[in-house]
Every structure is written in C-alpha cells, then in structure tokens.
C-alpha cells in the first residue's frame, strides 16, 4: 500500500470517528449548552456585541 493510500484510510477513519462522536446521543446536551453560550452572553449584556473599551 502506498503512502497516499494509507493517508486516505487514516483520514477516513478519523473523519468517521469525529462524526460518530459528534452525533453520539450522550453528547447532545453538552453541545447544545455550548452552542447557546454566545446567545446567553449577548442577552446578559443587553447589546448585540460585547463592547471593549480599548479607545482610552
């Protein structure tokens, strides 16, 4: 097997493992909570973007 073929098999296995991990039912709550972080920060601040005062 050539190096290119071995690399392709490694990438396919890694991609498949990543997809399985992301869509595993036990990870759903964690990903949903992390997906809401930006929205929660915006609603707490009362603005559409966190403001930093670097103008001083």
Secondary structure as UniProt FT lines:
FT   HELIX           3..23
FT   HELIX           25..27
FT   HELIX           28..35
FT   HELIX           37..45
//
